[in-house]
């Protein structure tokens, strides 16, 4: 007769892997894009989409945790470089999918300095919207290329939000 018990050893310290995070992000984006394409009939018919708020507070369940999130110091230059490298890699795709205005703004960010880096929310939303449209209806680019092109944009959007919190 063996006894079983549970021991609370505290918060698990994890080493973050950028490659793994990008793989997970790509898989999440693929599932979201595929589901949007699959449910496109609902999106076309639904009038609820215009009425729904973009952000809602979700209910909390369970115990609140008192540990702090990992520090983000030291990732600024790395994430901005990931955005710039990704922009350079996918600039041809971006130029054909995005409007000249969106492309110009993304290009300015890629050429700008880290201190002034800013990826506005509306630019992120427009970019993702156009990528979803091309993923669903476009024939010029392979779906995998479109999915991969989201990753550098996400790095830029993420670090812009972190920088805005730092400036706050």
Contact map, one row per residue, 1 for C-alpha under 8 A:
111000000000000000000000000000000000000000000000000000000000000000000000000000000000000000000000000000000000000000000000000000000000000000000000000000000000000000000000
111100000000000000000000000000000000000000000000000000000000000000000000000000000000000000000000000000000000000000000000000000000000000000000000000000000000000000000000
111110000000000000000000000000000000000000000000000000000000000000000000000000000000000000000000000000000000000000000000000000000000000000000000000000000000000000000000
011111000000000000000000000000000000000000000000000000000000000000000000000000000000000000000000000000000000000000000000000000000000000000000000000000000000000000000000
001111100000000000000000000000000000000000000000000000000000000000000000000000000000000000000000000000000000000000000000000000000000000000000000000000000000000000000000
000111110000000000000000000000000000000000000000000000000000000000000000000000000000000000000000000000000000000000000000000000000000000000000000000000000000000000000000
000011111000000000000000000000000000000000000000000000000000000000000000000000000000000000000000000000000000000000000000000000000000000000000000000000000000000000000000
000001111100000000000000000000000000000000000000000000000000000000000000000000000000000000000000000000000000000000000000000000000000000000000000000000000000000000000000
000000111111000000000000000000000000000000000000000000000000000000000000000000000000000000000000000000000000000000000000000000000000000000000000000000000000000000000000
000000011111000000000000000000000000000000000000000000000000000000000000000000000000000000000000000000000000000000000000000000000000000000000000000000000000000000000000
000000001111100000000000000000000000000000000000000000000000000000100000000000000000000000000000000000000000000000000000000000000000000000000000000000000000000000000000
000000001111110000000000000000000000000000000000000000000000000000000000000000000000000000000000000000000000000000000000000000000000000000000000000000000000000000000000
000000000011111000000000000000000000000000000000000000000000000000000000000000000000000000000000000000000000000000000000000000000000000000000000000000000000000000000000
000000000001111100000000000000000000000000000000000000000000000000000000000000000000000000000000000000000000000000000000000000000000000000000000000000000000000000000000
000000000000111110000000000000000000000000000000000000000000000000000000000000000000000000000000000000000000000000000000000000000000000000000000000000000000000000000000
000000000000011111001000000000000000000000000000000000000000000000000000000000000000000000000000000000000000000000000000000000000000000000000000000000000000000000000000
000000000000001111111000000000000000000000000000000000000000000000000000000000000000000000000000000000000000000000000000000000000000000000000000000000000000000000000000
000000000000000111111100000000000000000000000000000000000000000000000000000000000000000000000000000000000000000000000000000000000000000000000000000000000000000000000000
000000000000000011111110000000000000000000000000000000000000000000000000000000000000000000000000000000000000000000000000000000000000000000000000000000000000000000000000
000000000000000011111111000000000000000000000000000000000000000000000000000000000000000000000000000000000000000000000000000000000000000000000000000000000000000000000000
000000000000000111111111100000000000000000000000000000000000000000000000000000000000000000000000000000000000000000000000000000000000000000000000000000000000000000000000
000000000000000001111111110000000000000000000000000000000000000000000000000000000000000000000000000000000000000000000000000000000000000000000000000000100000000000000000
000000000000000000111111111000000000000000000000000000000000000000000000000000000000000000000000000000000000000000000000000000000000000000000000000000000000000000000000
000000000000000000011111111100000000000000000000000000000000000000000000000000000000000000000000000000000000000000000000000000000000000000000000000000000000000000000000
000000000000000000001111111110000000000000000000000000000000000000000000000000000000000000000000000000000000000000000000000000000000000000000000000000100000000000000000
000000000000000000000111111111000000000000000000000000000000000000000000000000000000000000000000000000000000000000000000000000000000000000000000001101100000000000000000
000000000000000000000011111111100000000000000000000000000000000000000000000000000000000000000000000000000000000000000000000000000000000000000000000000000000000000000000
000000000000000000000001111111110000000000000000000000000000000000000000000000000000000000000000000000000000000000000000000000000000000000000000000000000000000000000000
000000000000000000000000111111111000000000000000000000000000000000000000000000000000000000000000000000000000000000000000000000000000000000000000001001000000000000000000
000000000000000000000000011111111100000000000000000000000000000000000000000000000000000000000000000000000000000000000000000000000000000000000000001000000000000000000000
000000000000000000000000001111111110000000000000000000000000000000000000000000000000000000000000000000000000000000000000000000000000000000000000000000000000000000000000
000000000000000000000000000111111111000000000000000000000000000000000000000000000000000000000000000000000000000000000000000000000000000000000000000000000000000000000000
000000000000000000000000000011111111100000000000000000000000000000000000000000000000000000000000000000000000000000000000000000000001001100000000000000000000000000000000
000000000000000000000000000001111111110000000000000000000000000000000000000000000000000000000000000000000000000000000000000000000000000000000000000000000000000000000000
000000000000000000000000000000111111111000000000000000000000000000000000000000000000000000000000000000000000000000000000000000000000000000000000000000000000000000000000
000000000000000000000000000000011111111100100000000000000000000000000000000000000000000000000000000000000000000000000000000000000000000000000000000000000000000000000000
000000000000000000000000000000001111111100000000000000000000000000000000000000000000000000000000000000000000000000000000000000000000000100000000000000000000000000000000
000000000000000000000000000000000111111110000000000000000000000000000000000000000000000000000000000000000000000000000000000000000000000000000000000000000000000000000000
000000000000000000000000000000000011111111100000000000000000000000000000000000000000000000000000000000000000000000000000000000000000000000000000000000000000000000000000
000000000000000000000000000000000001111111110000000000000000000000000000000000000000000000000000000000000000000000000000000000000000000000000000000000000000000000000000
000000000000000000000000000000000000011111111000000000000000000000000000000000000000000000000000000000000000000000000000000000000000000000000000000000000000000000000000
000000000000000000000000000000000000001111111100000000000000000000000000000000000000000000000000000000000000000000000000000000000000000000000000000000000000000000000000
000000000000000000000000000000000001001111111100100000000000000000000000000000000000000000000000000000000000000000000000000000000000000000000000000000000000000000000000
000000000000000000000000000000000000000111111100000000000000000000000000000000000000000000000000000000000000000000000000000000000000000000000000000000000000000000000000
000000000000000000000000000000000000000011111110000000000000000000000000000000000000000000000000000000000000000000000000000000000000000000000000000000000000000000000000
000000000000000000000000000000000000000001111111100000000000000000000000000000000000000000000000000000000000000000000000000000000000000000000000000000000000000000000000
000000000000000000000000000000000000000000001111111000000000000000000000000000000000000000000000000000000000000000000000000000000000000000000000000000000000000000000000
000000000000000000000000000000000000000000000111111100000000000000000000000000000000000000000000000000000000000000000000000000000000000000000000000000000000000000000000
000000000000000000000000000000000000000000100111111100000000000000000000000000000000000000000000000000000000000000000000000000000000000000000000000000000000000000000000
000000000000000000000000000000000000000000000011111100000000000000000000000000000000000000000000000000000000000000000000000000000000000000000000000000000000000000000000
000000000000000000000000000000000000000000000011111110000000000000000000000000000000000000000000000000000000000000000000000000000000000000000000000000000000000000000000
000000000000000000000000000000000000000000000001111111000000000000000000000000000000000000000000000000000000000000000000000000000000000000000000000000000000000000000000
000000000000000000000000000000000000000000000000001111110000000000000000000000000000000000000000000000000000000000000000000000000000000000000000000000000000000000000000
000000000000000000000000000000000000000000000000000111110000000000000000000000000000000000000000000000000000000000000000000000000000000000000000000000000000000000000000
000000000000000000000000000000000000000000000000000011111000000000000000000000000000000000000000000000000000000000000000000000000000000000000000000000000000000000000000
000000000000000000000000000000000000000000000000000011111100000000000000000000000000000000000000000000000000000000000000000000000000000000000000000000000000000000000000
000000000000000000000000000000000000000000000000000000111110000000000000000000000000000000000000000000000000000000000000000000000000000000000000000000000000000000000000
000000000000000000000000000000000000000000000000000000011111000000000000000000000000000000000000000000000000000000000000000000000000000000000000000000000000000000000000
000000000000000000000000000000000000000000000000000000001111100000000000000000000000000000000000000000000000000000000000000000000000000000000000000000000000000000000000
000000000000000000000000000000000000000000000000000000000111110000000000000000000000000000000000000000000000000000000000000000000000000000000000000000000000000000000000
000000000000000000000000000000000000000000000000000000000011111000000000000000000000000000000000000000000000000000000000000000000000000000000000000000000000000000000000
000000000000000000000000000000000000000000000000000000000001111100000000000000000000000000000000000000000000000000000000000000000000000000000000000000000000000000000000
000000000000000000000000000000000000000000000000000000000000111110000000000000000000000000000000000000000000000000000000000000000000000000000000000000000000000000000000
000000000000000000000000000000000000000000000000000000000000011111000000000000000000000000000000000000000000000000000000000000000000000000000000000000000000000000000000
000000000000000000000000000000000000000000000000000000000000001111100000000000000000000000000000000000000000000000000000000000000000000000000000000000000000000000000000
000000000000000000000000000000000000000000000000000000000000000111110000000000000000000000000000000000000000000000000000000000000000000000000000000000000000000000000000
000000000010000000000000000000000000000000000000000000000000000011111000000000000000000000000000000000000000000000000000000000000000000000000000000000000000000000000000
000000000000000000000000000000000000000000000000000000000000000001111100000000000000000000000000000000000000000000000000000000000000000000000000000000000000000000000000
000000000000000000000000000000000000000000000000000000000000000000111110000000000000000000000000000000000000000000000000000000000000000000000000000000000000000000000000
000000000000000000000000000000000000000000000000000000000000000000011111000000000000000000000000000000000000000000000000000000000000000000000000000000000000000000000000
000000000000000000000000000000000000000000000000000000000000000000001111100000000000000000000000000000000000000000000000000000000000000000000000000000000000000000000000
000000000000000000000000000000000000000000000000000000000000000000000111111100000000000000000000000000000000000000000000000000000000000000000000000000000000000000000000
000000000000000000000000000000000000000000000000000000000000000000000011111100000000000000000000000000000000000000000000000000000000000000000000000000000000000000000000
000000000000000000000000000000000000000000000000000000000000000000000001111111000000000000000000000000000000000000000000000000000000000000000000000000000000000000000000
000000000000000000000000000000000000000000000000000000000000000000000001111111100000000000000000000000000000000000000000000000000000000000000000000000000000000000000000
000000000000000000000000000000000000000000000000000000000000000000000001111111110000000000000000000000000000000001000000000000000000000000000000000000000000001000100000
000000000000000000000000000000000000000000000000000000000000000000000000011111111000000000000000000000000000000001000000000000000000000000000000000000000000000000000000
000000000000000000000000000000000000000000000000000000000000000000000000011111111100000000000000000000000000000000000000000000000000000000000000000000000000000000000000
000000000000000000000000000000000000000000000000000000000000000000000000001111111110000000000000000000000000000000000000000000000000000000000000000000000011001000000000
000000000000000000000000000000000000000000000000000000000000000000000000000111111111000000000000000000000000000001000000000000000000000000000000000000000011001000000000
000000000000000000000000000000000000000000000000000000000000000000000000000011111111100000000000000000000000000000000000000000000000000000000000000000000000000000000000
000000000000000000000000000000000000000000000000000000000000000000000000000001111111110000000000000000000000000000000000000000000000000000000000000000010011000000000000
000000000000000000000000000000000000000000000000000000000000000000000000000000111111111000000000000000000000010000000000000000000000000000000000000000011111000000000000
000000000000000000000000000000000000000000000000000000000000000000000000000000011111111100000000000000000000011000000000000000000000000000000000000000010000000000000000
000000000000000000000000000000000000000000000000000000000000000000000000000000001111111110000000000000000000000000000000000000000000000000000000000000010000000000000000
000000000000000000000000000000000000000000000000000000000000000000000000000000000111111111000000000000000000000000000000000000000000000000000000000010111000000000000000
000000000000000000000000000000000000000000000000000000000000000000000000000000000011111111100000000000000110010000000000000000000000000000000000000000011000000000000000
000000000000000000000000000000000000000000000000000000000000000000000000000000000001111111100000000000000000000000000000000000000000000000000000000000000000000000000000
000000000000000000000000000000000000000000000000000000000000000000000000000000000000111111110000000000000000000000000000000000000000000000000000000000000000000000000000
000000000000000000000000000000000000000000000000000000000000000000000000000000000000011111111100000000000000000000000000000000000000000000000000000010000000000000000000
000000000000000000000000000000000000000000000000000000000000000000000000000000000000001111111110000000000000000000000000000000000000000000000000000000000000000000000000
000000000000000000000000000000000000000000000000000000000000000000000000000000000000000011111111000000000000000000000000000000000000000000000000000000000000000000000000
000000000000000000000000000000000000000000000000000000000000000000000000000000000000000001111111100000000000000000000000000000000000000000001000010000000000000000000000
000000000000000000000000000000000000000000000000000000000000000000000000000000000000000001111111110000100000000000000000000000000000000000000000000000000000000000000000
000000000000000000000000000000000000000000000000000000000000000000000000000000000000000000111111111100100000000000000000000000000000000000000000000000000000000000000000
000000000000000000000000000000000000000000000000000000000000000000000000000000000000000000011111111000000000000000000000000000000000000000000000000000000000000000000000
000000000000000000000000000000000000000000000000000000000000000000000000000000000000000000001111111000000000000000000000000000000110010000000000000000000000000000000000
000000000000000000000000000000000000000000000000000000000000000000000000000000000000000000000111111111100000000000000000000000100100000000000000000000000000000000000000
000000000000000000000000000000000000000000000000000000000000000000000000000000000000000000000011111111100000000000000000000000000000000000000000000000000000000000000000
000000000000000000000000000000000000000000000000000000000000000000000000000000000000000000000010011111110000000000000000000000000000000000000000000000000000000000000000
000000000000000000000000000000000000000000000000000000000000000000000000000000000000000000000000011111111000000000000000000000000000000000000000000000000000000000000000
000000000000000000000000000000000000000000000000000000000000000000000000000000000000000000000000011111111100000000000000001001100000000000000000000000000000000000000000
000000000000000000000000000000000000000000000000000000000000000000000000000000000000000000000110011111111110000000000000000000000000000000000000000000000000000000000000
000000000000000000000000000000000000000000000000000000000000000000000000000000000000000000000000000111111111000000000000000000000000000000000000000000000000000000000000
000000000000000000000000000000000000000000000000000000000000000000000000000000000000000000000000000011111111100000000000000000000000000000000000000000000000000000000000
000000000000000000000000000000000000000000000000000000000000000000000000000000000000001000000000000001111111110000000000000000000000000000000000000000000000000000000000
000000000000000000000000000000000000000000000000000000000000000000000000000000000000001000000000000000111111111000000000000000000000000000000000000000000000000000000000
000000000000000000000000000000000000000000000000000000000000000000000000000000000000000000000000000000011111111100000000000000000000000000000000000000000000000000000000
000000000000000000000000000000000000000000000000000000000000000000000000000000000000000000000000000000001111111110001110000000000000000000000000000000000000000000000000
000000000000000000000000000000000000000000000000000000000000000000000000000000000011001000000000000000000111111100000000000000000000000000000000000000000000000000000000
000000000000000000000000000000000000000000000000000000000000000000000000000000000001000000000000000000000011111110000000000000000000000000000000000000000000000000000000
000000000000000000000000000000000000000000000000000000000000000000000000000000000000000000000000000000000001111111011000000000000000000000000000000000000000000000000000
000000000000000000000000000000000000000000000000000000000000000000000000000000000000000000000000000000000000101111111000000000000000000000000000000000000000000000000000
000000000000000000000000000000000000000000000000000000000000000000000000000110010000000000000000000000000000000111111000000000000000000000000000000000000000000000000000
000000000000000000000000000000000000000000000000000000000000000000000000000000000000000000000000000000000000000011111000000000000000000000000000000000000000000000000000
000000000000000000000000000000000000000000000000000000000000000000000000000000000000000000000000000000000000000111111100000000000000000000000000000000000000000000000000
000000000000000000000000000000000000000000000000000000000000000000000000000000000000000000000000000000000000100111111110000000000000000000000000000000000000000100000000
000000000000000000000000000000000000000000000000000000000000000000000000000000000000000000000000000000000000100000011111000000000000000000000000000000000000100100000000
000000000000000000000000000000000000000000000000000000000000000000000000000000000000000000000000000000000000100000001111101100000000000000000000000000000001100110000000
000000000000000000000000000000000000000000000000000000000000000000000000000000000000000000000000000000000000000000000111111100000000000000000000000000000000100100000000
000000000000000000000000000000000000000000000000000000000000000000000000000000000000000000000000000000000000000000000011111110000000000000000000000000000000100000000000
000000000000000000000000000000000000000000000000000000000000000000000000000000000000000000000000000000000000000000000001111111000000000000000000000000000000000000000000
000000000000000000000000000000000000000000000000000000000000000000000000000000000000000000000000000001000000000000000011111111100000000000000000000000000000000000000000
000000000000000000000000000000000000000000000000000000000000000000000000000000000000000000000000000000000000000000000011111111110000000000000000000000001000100000000000
000000000000000000000000000000000000000000000000000000000000000000000000000000000000000000000000000000000000000000000000111111111000000000000000000000000000000000000000
000000000000000000000000000000000000000000000000000000000000000000000000000000000000000000000000000001000000000000000000011111111100000000000000000000000000000000000000
000000000000000000000000000000000000000000000000000000000000000000000000000000000000000000000000010001000000000000000000001111111110000000000000000000000000000000000000
000000000000000000000000000000000000000000000000000000000000000000000000000000000000000000000000000000000000000000000000000111111111000000000000000001000000000000000000
000000000000000000000000000000000000000000000000000000000000000000000000000000000000000000000000000000000000000000000000000011111111100000000000000000000000000000000000
000000000000000000000000000000000000000000000000000000000000000000000000000000000000000000000000110000000000000000000000000001111111110000000000000000000000000000000000
000000000000000000000000000000000000000000000000000000000000000000000000000000000000000000000000100000000000000000000000000000111111111000000000010001000000000000000000
000000000000000000000000000000001000000000000000000000000000000000000000000000000000000000000000000000000000000000000000000000011111111100000000000000000000000000000000
000000000000000000000000000000000000000000000000000000000000000000000000000000000000000000000000000000000000000000000000000000001111111111000000000000000000000000000000
000000000000000000000000000000000000000000000000000000000000000000000000000000000000000000000000100000000000000000000000000000000111111111101000010000000000000000000000
000000000000000000000000000000001000000000000000000000000000000000000000000000000000000000000000000000000000000000000000000000000011111111000110010000000000000000000000
000000000000000000000000000000001000100000000000000000000000000000000000000000000000000000000000000000000000000000000000000000000001111111000000000000000000000000000000
000000000000000000000000000000000000000000000000000000000000000000000000000000000000000000000000000000000000000000000000000000000000111111100000000000000000000000000000
000000000000000000000000000000000000000000000000000000000000000000000000000000000000000000000000000000000000000000000000000000000000111111111000000000000000000000000000
000000000000000000000000000000000000000000000000000000000000000000000000000000000000000000000000000000000000000000000000000000000000010011111100000000000000000000000000
000000000000000000000000000000000000000000000000000000000000000000000000000000000000000000000000000000000000000000000000000000000000000001111100000000000000000000000000
000000000000000000000000000000000000000000000000000000000000000000000000000000000000000000001000000000000000000000000000000000000000010001111110110000000000000000000000
000000000000000000000000000000000000000000000000000000000000000000000000000000000000000000000000000000000000000000000000000000000000001000111111110000000000000000000000
000000000000000000000000000000000000000000000000000000000000000000000000000000000000000000000000000000000000000000000000000000000000001000001111111000000000000000000000
000000000000000000000000000000000000000000000000000000000000000000000000000000000000000000000000000000000000000000000000000000000000000000000111111100000000000000000000
000000000000000000000000000000000000000000000000000000000000000000000000000000000000000000000000000000000000000000000000000000000000000000001111111110000000000000000000
000000000000000000000000000000000000000000000000000000000000000000000000000000000000000000001000000000000000000000000000000000000010011000001111111111000000000000000000
000000000000000000000000010011000000000000000000000000000000000000000000000000000000000000000000000000000000000000000000000000000000000000000011111111100000000000000000
000000000000000000000000010000000000000000000000000000000000000000000000000000000000000000000000000000000000000000000000000000000000000000000001111111110000000000000000
000000000000000000000000000000000000000000000000000000000000000000000000000000000000010001000000000000000000000000000000000000000000000000000000111111111000000000000000
000000000000000000000000010010000000000000000000000000000000000000000000000000000000000000000000000000000000000000000000000000010010000000000000011111111100000000000000
000000000000000000000100110000000000000000000000000000000000000000000000000000000000010000000000000000000000000000000000000000000000000000000000001111111110000000000000
000000000000000000000000000000000000000000000000000000000000000000000000000000000111111000000000000000000000000000000000000000000000000000000000000111111111000000000000
000000000000000000000000000000000000000000000000000000000000000000000000000000000010011000000000000000000000000000000000000100000000000000000000000011111111100000000000
000000000000000000000000000000000000000000000000000000000000000000000000000000000010000000000000000000000000000000000000000000000000000000000000000001111111110000000000
000000000000000000000000000000000000000000000000000000000000000000000000000000110110000000000000000000000000000000000000000000000000000000000000000000111111111000000000
000000000000000000000000000000000000000000000000000000000000000000000000000000110110000000000000000000000000000000000010000000000000000000000000000000011111111100000000
000000000000000000000000000000000000000000000000000000000000000000000000000000000000000000000000000000000000000000000111100100000000000000000000000000001111111110000000
000000000000000000000000000000000000000000000000000000000000000000000000000000000000000000000000000000000000000000000000000000000000000000000000000000000111111111000000
000000000000000000000000000000000000000000000000000000000000000000000000000100110000000000000000000000000000000000000000000000000000000000000000000000000011111111100000
000000000000000000000000000000000000000000000000000000000000000000000000000000000000000000000000000000000000000000001111000000000000000000000000000000000001111111110000
000000000000000000000000000000000000000000000000000000000000000000000000000000000000000000000000000000000000000000000010000000000000000000000000000000000000111111111000
000000000000000000000000000000000000000000000000000000000000000000000000000000000000000000000000000000000000000000000000000000000000000000000000000000000000011111111100
000000000000000000000000000000000000000000000000000000000000000000000000000100000000000000000000000000000000000000000000000000000000000000000000000000000000001111111110
000000000000000000000000000000000000000000000000000000000000000000000000000000000000000000000000000000000000000000000000000000000000000000000000000000000000000111111111
000000000000000000000000000000000000000000000000000000000000000000000000000000000000000000000000000000000000000000000000000000000000000000000000000000000000000011111111
000000000000000000000000000000000000000000000000000000000000000000000000000000000000000000000000000000000000000000000000000000000000000000000000000000000000000001111111
000000000000000000000000000000000000000000000000000000000000000000000000000000000000000000000000000000000000000000000000000000000000000000000000000000000000000000111111
000000000000000000000000000000000000000000000000000000000000000000000000000000000000000000000000000000000000000000000000000000000000000000000000000000000000000000011111
